Amino acid sequence: MKTVIQNSCLVFALLLFAGCGGGPSDEALFAEANATNVQRAATLYCVFQGQHAWVGPKDEAELIEFAKTLPADKLKLIGVTGSVEEVLKGRDGQPLKYRFAIKATPRDNPKPIVFESSATEGKYQVGFTASVMKEVDQAEYDRLLGGSGDEDLPVDPQRGKG
């Protein structure tokens, strides 16, 4: 299971840009993996990494500019159907926070890269490399946001579940 999760970023990049599949099962897979804006932002970040020697964008502007270069059908698979800027907001409509320029290959443990700005019912959504999202409490949020970016995923995640 861990290998599957760790390699999902690479699979996303390959499916997005290789043009394979395209059937309902691929669309369902992408919809499940990109159900929230945090997940969509993490996927965009991972696709950026895949095209930039596995290093994330230096800032949000670079992520937005990159996302706007992606074909509309690929953005739709990720769940971006409107403006990229709207996808880069949390459940409360506030801008997301990021750990920029994080290096993570598909073989690395998932690293925290995208964070909601405020909690909903005491929980924050945090997006990791490998297109994994986890809901965490304030203490875990502070630890992940304030760390070096080399933290392992706090628990064995199930895609899309907190």
C-alpha positions, 0 to 999 in steps of 0.5 A: 500500500505504501509503495502505491501511495508513494508512486501515485504522484508519478502515476498522475503525471504519467496519466495526465501527460501520456494520454493513456486511459481516459475511460470512466475509471480514470476519471473516477480515480482522479475525481476521488483523489482530487475531491478537495481544493487542498488535494487539487493544489497538492496534485498541481504541486506534484505535477509541477515537481514531476516536470521540474526535477522533483522540486516544487514551485518557489512561490504561489505565483509560479504554481499558478503560472505553471497550472495555466500552461496545462491543457484544459482537459488535464486541468479538468481531470484534476478538478480545475474547472474554473480559475486556478486561483479559485482552486487554491483556496481552502474550505473557508475561501481563504488562500492556502499556505504552502511549503515551497521548493520542497524536493520529493521524488515518488520514492520518498515518503509523502511530505506536507506541502499544502495547508488550509489557513484556518480549521473547520470544526477543529481540523485542518486539511493538509496536502502531501506529495503523492497527492495525499490529503490528511485532516489534522488537529492544531498541534499536528498542523503547527508541527507540519507547517513549521517543520523542514518539509522532511517529515513523514506522513503522520499516519498510514493514509487512505486517499481522500480521508482524514 
